[in-house]
Structures are given as structure tokens and as C-alpha cells.
Amino acid sequence: MQQKPLSSVPRSLWLALVLALLLQLGWQLAQRTAPPQARPLPPPPSAAMARLASLGEPLAMSKAMLLYLQSFEDQDGVSLPWRALDYDHLALWLDTAQTLDPRSRYALVAASEIYAAVADPVRARRMLAFVSASFALDPARRWPAMAQAALVAKHQLHDMPLALSLARQLRRQATGPDVPAWVRQMEAFILEDMDQFDSAQIVLGGLIASGQITDPHELAFMARKLDEIAAKKKHAIPGNTHLQ
């Protein structure tokens, strides 16, 4: 069969082919030059669904979920800052991972030391709320994250009432023998920083009287601290101290 010369192809068809080629090249160029779009953090599966999907390996699934969170910050061509994450979804991911592996402290460490360090008070408070709720379920094991949360509230957020609330929760719930004395003393120290000397004296005196602290060096330290607080109280402006 005799082939027709290219000159016989209608001009309109040539134009259509050239236009299609230009459109294809333009689309590819746009794909290369268009700024990549970050994906929002989706809500996690429920703990029941995650446990079912783990095929009997909930600890491995917990680690996989936490690794997913860690890698989510670095998407294709996008480095997603923490403050861009949906912290409600983030808290749910951390909670689900912790539910699958309740003995692991990684979720709480990530919440109190990594995600709470975001330069966004609302998001930081969301992480501290997650830590507080988790701590209440296992104070003997989870007190380190709670102590860190109190420090974040005090030094990063400069929210002394919140720091005091977290420290008070620590004193009341972290009563196990393996909890260091300084953890239970945090409330008194924060009260002292807030010039609430009467309350600080009551907390320290109560700890001494309770018998929870038996180390003689700790007891001597607390006695000296009571004397220091009494001296500060003596020189404080009248009416500047109050009991909460």
C-alpha cells in the first residue's frame, strides 16, 4: 500500500498535533515548577481497628504509627512545620499508639518534649492536656512526662497557674516509691515563685508530715527550704501572699 506524503496531511491536523504537544510539555513543566502541596494530617484509625490490623502485634503497630507521625513532617518536596499540623488529630495518633503499647513512654516523650515545643501556645497546651490525661492513667510510670509538662508551662508558656495545676496533680497522684522527692516538691517551688509563701509552706510541711519522703538529705533540704520561704514571707509586701 502506497504511503501518502506528509504534505498531504491537512494543516488543521498538524496544528492540532502541535497544540497537543505544547499542552503536554506545558503540563509537565507546571508539574515540575508548581509548589508542592502539603497533605493535612488525617485522623488515626480507632484503637480497635489498629489492633485488628496489627495481626496480633500491637507493639509493632504502635511503633509504626509513631514512625508515620515522625515521617509525616517530611513530605515530597515539603518540610511541614509542627505548627501546621492538626494537633487534635496529632493527640489522637499519640493516644492510639499509647493505647496499643501502654508501657512505652515514647508517645508521651514526643508530646512533652517535641510537639509541646512548638511556637504556638494553643498547640502546646493541647499537648500538655494530652500528657495530663495520660499521666492520670499511670502516674507511677508516666510522671517524667508530666514533670516536663509542668516545666513547659512555666518556662515556655510562662503560665504559672497552669504549671501549678500540673505540679499539684503530680504531687497528688505520683506517690509511688520510685518517684523522686523533687517531683512532689515542684508544686511548692512554683508556689514560692508565685510569692504564695503560705501555700508553699503548707505543701512542704505536708510532705514532711506524710512520711512519703524518708531520705535524710531530702528532709534536711526541705527544712532549709522552709526556712528560706519563711524569710521571704517575712520581707514580703503585706497582703502579697495568699493560700490557694
C-alpha positions in Angstrom: 0.0 0.0 0.0 1.4 3.3 -1.1 2.1 5.8 1.8 0.9 9.3 1.4 3.5 12.1 1.7 3.4 14.2 4.9 2.5 17.2 2.8 -0.9 15.6 2.2 -1.8 15.8 6.0 -4.3 18.6 6.5 -3.0 21.7 8.0 -5.6 21.7 10.7 -4.4 18.2 11.9 -0.8 19.5 12.1 -2.0 22.4 14.2 -3.9 20.1 16.5 -0.9 17.8 16.9 1.4 20.7 17.7 -1.1 22.2 20.2 -1.4 18.8 22.0 2.4 18.5 22.2 2.6 22.1 23.6 -0.1 21.3 26.1 1.7 18.1 27.2 5.0 20.0 27.6 3.3 22.8 29.5 1.6 20.4 31.8 4.9 18.6 32.6 6.6 21.9 33.2 3.8 23.0 35.5 4.1 19.8 37.5 7.8 20.5 38.0 7.6 24.2 38.9 4.3 24.2 40.8 4.9 24.4 44.6 4.2 21.0 46.2 1.2 20.9 48.4 1.4 19.5 52.0 -1.2 16.9 52.9 -3.1 17.6 56.2 -2.6 15.1 59.0 -5.7 12.7 58.8 -7.4 11.3 61.9 -6.0 8.0 63.0 -7.8 4.7 62.9 -9.5 3.7 66.2 -7.5 1.7 68.6 -9.7 -1.3 68.0 -9.2 -1.1 64.2 -5.4 -0.6 64.7 -5.3 -3.6 67.0 -7.1 -5.7 64.4 -4.8 -4.5 61.6 -1.8 -5.3 63.7 -2.4 -9.1 63.3 -1.5 -9.8 66.9 1.4 -7.4 67.0 0.1 -4.3 68.7 3.5 -3.1 69.9 4.8 -3.2 66.3 1.7 -1.3 65.2 2.3 1.3 67.9 5.9 1.9 66.7 4.7 2.0 63.1 2.1 4.7 63.9 4.7 6.8 65.7 7.2 6.4 62.8 4.4 7.5 60.5 3.9 10.7 62.6 7.7 11.3 62.5 7.9 10.9 58.8 4.8 12.9 58.1 6.7 16.2 58.7 8.8 15.5 55.6 6.6 15.0 52.6 7.6 15.0 49.0 9.2 18.4 48.5 7.6 19.8 51.6 9.0 20.2 55.1 5.9 20.6 57.2 6.4 22.7 60.4 4.8 21.3 63.6 2.6 24.3 63.9 1.0 23.4 60.6 -0.2 20.0 62.0 -3.7 19.4 63.2 -2.9 19.0 66.9 -6.3 17.4 67.7 -5.5 14.7 65.2 -1.9 14.5 66.5 -3.1 13.9 70.0 -5.4 11.1 68.8 -2.5 9.5 66.9 -0.3 9.6 70.1 -3.2 8.3 72.2 -3.9 5.4 69.9 -0.2 4.5 69.7 0.0 4.6 73.5 -3.1 2.5 73.9 -1.5 -0.2 71.8 1.7 -0.1 73.8 0.8 1.4 77.3 4.2 0.6 78.7 6.1 2.6 76.2 6.9 6.2 77.1 7.7 7.3 73.5 4.3 8.9 72.8 4.5 11.0 76.0 8.1 12.0 75.4 7.2 13.1 71.9 4.2 15.1 73.2 6.0 16.8 76.1 9.4 17.4 74.7 8.9 17.6 70.9 5.4 18.7 69.9 4.9 20.8 73.0 7.9 22.8 72.0 6.0 24.3 69.0 5.9 28.1 69.0 2.2 28.1 69.2 0.6 28.4 72.7 -2.7 26.8 71.7 -1.0 23.7 70.2 1.5 23.5 73.1 -1.4 23.5 75.6 -3.1 20.7 73.6 -0.1 18.5 74.1 0.1 19.4 77.8 -3.6 18.4 78.1 -2.8 15.1 76.4 0.1 14.5 78.8 -2.0 15.3 81.8 -4.8 12.9 80.8 -2.3 10.1 80.1 -0.4 10.6 83.3 -3.6 10.2 85.3 -4.0 6.6 83.9 -0.5 5.5 85.1 1.2 8.1 87.4 3.9 5.7 88.7 5.2 5.2 85.1 4.4 8.4 83.4 5.5 11.1 85.9 8.6 12.1 83.9 6.5 13.4 81.0 4.2 15.2 83.5 7.1 16.9 85.2 8.4 18.0 81.8 4.9 19.4 81.0 4.9 21.5 84.2 8.3 22.9 83.2 7.0 23.7 79.7 4.0 25.5 81.2 6.3 27.5 83.5 9.3 28.4 81.2 7.9 28.2 77.7 4.3 29.3 78.1 5.0 31.5 81.2 1.7 30.2 82.5 2.3 29.9 86.2 -1.3 28.8 87.1 -1.1 26.0 84.5 2.3 25.0 85.8 0.9 25.0 89.3 -2.1 22.9 88.3 0.2 20.3 86.7 2.6 20.2 89.6 -0.3 19.8 92.0 -1.6 16.9 90.0 2.0 15.4 90.2 2.1 15.7 94.0 -1.3 14.2 94.5 -1.0 11.3 92.1 2.7 10.4 91.7 3.1 8.8 95.1 4.9 5.7 94.2 8.2 4.8 95.9 10.2 5.2 92.7 9.1 8.9 92.2 11.9 11.3 93.2 11.2 13.7 96.0 11.8 16.7 93.8 8.8 15.7 91.7 6.5 16.1 94.6 8.2 19.3 95.7 7.6 21.0 92.3 4.3 22.5 93.5 5.9 24.1 96.5 8.7 25.6 94.3 6.2 27.1 91.9 4.1 28.5 94.7 7.3 30.1 96.0 7.9 31.6 92.6 4.4 33.0 92.6 5.0 34.5 96.1 2.4 32.3 97.6 4.5 31.6 100.6 1.8 30.3 102.9 0.7 27.7 100.4 4.3 26.7 99.7 4.9 26.2 103.5 1.8 24.1 103.8 2.8 21.9 100.8 6.3 21.3 102.1 5.2 20.7 105.6 2.5 18.3 104.5 5.1 16.3 102.5 7.4 16.1 105.6 4.5 15.1 107.8 3.1 12.5 105.4 6.2 10.3 105.6 6.4 10.0 101.8 10.0 11.4 101.9 12.4 9.4 104.1 15.8 10.3 102.7 17.5 12.4 105.4 19.3 14.6 102.9 15.9 15.4 101.2 14.3 16.1 104.6 17.2 18.4 105.5 16.9 20.2 102.2 13.1 20.7 102.7 13.7 22.0 106.2 16.2 24.6 104.8 13.7 25.5 102.1 11.0 26.1 104.7 13.4 28.5 106.5 14.1 30.3 103.2 10.4 30.6 102.5 9.7 31.9 106.0 12.4 34.6 105.5 11.0 35.6 102.1 7.5 35.7 103.7 8.8 38.0 106.5 10.1 40.5 104.0 7.3 40.3 101.5 4.8 43.1 101.0 1.9 42.7 103.4 -1.1 41.1 101.7 1.0 39.7 98.8 0.7 36.1 99.9 -2.4 34.0 99.8 -3.4 30.4 100.1 -4.9 28.6 97.2 
